[in-house]
Amino acid sequence: MPVNASIEYYKAEEKFLEAKTREDKIACLEEMIRLLPKHKSSENSLANLKKKLAKLKNEKPPKRGSKPKFSIKKEGAAQVCIIGLPNSGKTTLLNELTGINAEVADYPYTTTVPQFGMMKHEDVWVQIIEIPSTFEPEVMSLIYTCDLLLMLLDSNRNLETQKKELQNMLSRRELHKKILYVTTKIKVDTEKLKKDIWGNLGLLRVYTKTPGKKAEAKPIILKNGSIVKDVVKEVHKAFLKHFRYAKVWGKSVKFSGAQVGLEHVLMDRDVVEIKS
């Protein structure tokens, strides 16, 4: 047994002994290695843990036919996952961004299953998911489908150490996502953070209108760099055959109501009127 190990280590060890799948065992061993005190009297324990981990990683994973344990339907304009070390403020941030009332406690591993809510930014909704710090394979699989990762760093701990640990953990699992870093345990400007989240998603809003009427209140969500042709496809593909031109109001044109073609590049909040 390791000398002076924390209660978190023993919890991870207990989970390892109860783990049934290869992925769960790997995740538990990685957590045990992270939590194990690094000193001379624990060298043998560390070597044994690394040996077990290497053996498991070299094993061929069994074929799977079952569905993932956790599956959250993607809703809104995008899906954003929150990740951070234990007790870094993930649930508090989730509550602030979405207005839900998830349980918050001042001890590690309060959240054991993914929690989620909807964040409203201006006239769009974005789904926010909190990833539990157990980092089990079932919950980590949610990151594969998300559009952005909010990586939380506790201001009361070494920021670079936290960042490196989380980045290494993602790299081992081959999870490569765009990351927005957020420092917690200090006052967060929620509205500014919402704006930063939207800005890092790489999306834009386009509002369609018909002649003589106001623009639609609900925008079409497209990727940055999208063109008028993408809007026409969203409205109705059949319009492409009879497309003549489009009128555009917004930042992408020099004057309001400018006539443009299918290849015109749009910008966030442009209004488009299709002429066919």
N, C-alpha and C positions, 0 to 999 in steps of 0.2 A: 504493500500500500504506500502511496506517496506521502511524504512528510509535509505536514501543515497544508494539506489541500483544502480548498474552499468547499462550502456546501454545494455550490454550483457544479463543482467537479464531480462530487459524489452523486448528484442528481443525474448528470450526464452518464456516469458509469452505470447507474441503475437502469437508465433507458437503454444503454447498450446491451445489457444482459437480457432485457425484455424484447429487444428488437427482433423482428422476424425476417425482414427483407435485407438484401445486400446494401441497398441504398441507405436504409435507415442506420445500419451498422456503420457504414462509412461516415455518415453525417455525425453520429455520436462519437466515433473515434476522433474525428477532426476537432470536435468540440472539447473532448477530453485533453487532447494535445495542446489546444489553445489555453485551457484553464489550468493545466498542470504547472505547479511552481517549478521554475527553472533554477535548480541548484545541484550541487554534487550528489547529494543523497537521493535525488530523484532521477539520476541519469539512466539507471537500469530500467526503471518504469517507463521513461520516455522512449528508450530504445525498443522495448517490448510493444508499446503502443504503435510506434512507427512501423514495426515489423508486421503487426496485425493489419494495419492500414494498407501497406504495400501488397500484402497477400490478397486482401479483399478486392483491391483495385485491379489486380491482375486476373481475377476470376472473370469469366464471361457472364454477363448478366443474363438471367433467364428470360425467355420470351414472355411477353405480357399480352393478355387479352382483356384484362379488366380496365375499367375506366379510372381516371385519377380520383383520389380521395376527395380533393377539393376542386370544384369547378364553379367559377363565377362568370355568369353571362355578361359579356361586354355591353355596356350601355353608355349613351351619351356620345360626345364627339371624340373622346379618347379615354384610354385607361392608364392610370398612373399608379405605380406601386411605391409604398414607403418602406424603407429598410434601414436598420440601424442595430447597434449592439444592445444588449439587455438594459432596460431602464434609461433609455436615451430620449424618451419623450415622444415616441411614435403615436401612441393613442391620444395624447393631448393634442398633437398636431392634427390628427385625423378629425377629432372633435371640432377643432377651430375651423378647419377648412370646409367641413361638410355640415356641421350643426347637429350631428348625431350625438348620443350621450353614452359612448362606450365606457366601460369601467376603467378607471385610472387608479393605480396604486404605486406606492413608493418602494417597490421591491421588484427584482428581476422576474421575467417570464410570467407576468400577469396575463398576457395574451397568448393563448395556446392554439387558437384557430384564427384564420384570416378574418378581419373585420373590414367592412367597406361602407361607403356612403357616396353621395353625389355632391360635387362641388359646383356652385354656380359662379361663373365669371361673366359679368355683363349679360349677354343673351345666349350663352352656351353652357352646357352641363358637361362636366368631366367626372368620370368614375375614379375614386381614390380607394386603394386597397392597402391595408396595413399587413405586412408580412411578419409573422411571429419570429422572435429572435431564437427560436429553437432551430430554425433553418433546416427543417426536415425536408426531404426531397419532394413530398407531396405539396408543400406550400411554396417551395422554391420554383416549382413548375409553373406557377402563375406568372412569374417574371418573363417567361419566354414570349408571352403574348401581349405584354404591356407595351405602351408607347413611350414611356419615360419612367425613370427611376429617381425617386427622391431619396438621397442618401443623407441620413441624419447623423450629425456629429455633436456630441455632448460638449458644451463649452467648459464644463468642469473637469474634463479629461484631456489628455494630449490629442489634439486634432489630427496630426499627421499619423500617429500610431493607429487611431481608429480608422482613418481613411485607408491606410495600407492593409489593415486586417480585413476590412470589408471588401476591398478590391481583390485581394488574394482569394478570398472565399468565393467571390463571383467567378474569378478566372478559373479556379479548380473545377467549377461546374460548367464552364464554357458558356457563361451568361454574359453576353456583351450587349449592353444597352446604353443609350445616352443618359448621362447622369447630371442631375441638378443637386448641388450640395447645399444643405440647410443646417445652420448651427442652432441648436436648441438650448434650453435652460436659460435663455435670455428672451426678452420681449421680442416677439416676431410680428412684423408688420404684415398681417394676414392678407390685406388687399394687394400689397406689393408682391407678395409671394404668389398669389393667384395669377397676377399679371405675368410674373416670371415663368410660372408653369406653362401658361398659354403660349408665351413667346418661345419656349424651348420645345414645344410639341411640333413645330414646323408645319402648322396648319393655317389656313385662312378662311374667312367667311365671305360668301358672295350672296347677295340678295337679288332675286329675280323680280321683275315687274312687267306688267302688261301696259300697253299704251293708254295714257290718260288716267292711270291708277297709281296708288302709292306702292312702294316696294313691299314685298312680302316680309312679315315680321320674323319668320323663321328662316335662318340662313342655310345655305348649302355649304357643308364643310368639305374643303378640298386641301390637298397638299400644297405647300409653297411652290411657286413656279407653274401652277396650273394655268391653263389657257381657256379662252372662250369655248373652244371645242369641248372641253371637259364639262362645262356648265350645260351645254346643249345636250350632251349625252345623259346628264343627270335628269334634265327636264323630260326629254323624250328623244330616243335615238332617231326616230323617224324625221325629226326636224333637220337632221344633217343633210338629207337629200334636197330639201327645199330652202336651205339657209341662204339668205342674201347678205345680211350684215347684222351687227349688234350695236346698240348704243350703250355707252358706259359712263357712269358717274363715279368719281372716286379718285384715289391717289395715282392710279395707273395711267390716267389720261391728263393731258394738258388743260383741257376745258371740259365742262360738264356736257354730257350728251354726245360725246365724240363718237363718230362711226368707226368701227373696227372690224377686223376679220376674225376668222376662227383661230388664228395663231397668236392673237394678242394675249400677252402675259398679264394676268390679273394680280391685284394686291388685296390685302385684308380690308373688308368692309366695302368693296366695290359693289355697285348696283348695275345689273345687266338686264337690258331689254332686247329680246331676240326678235329679229325681223325675218320673216320667211315668206 
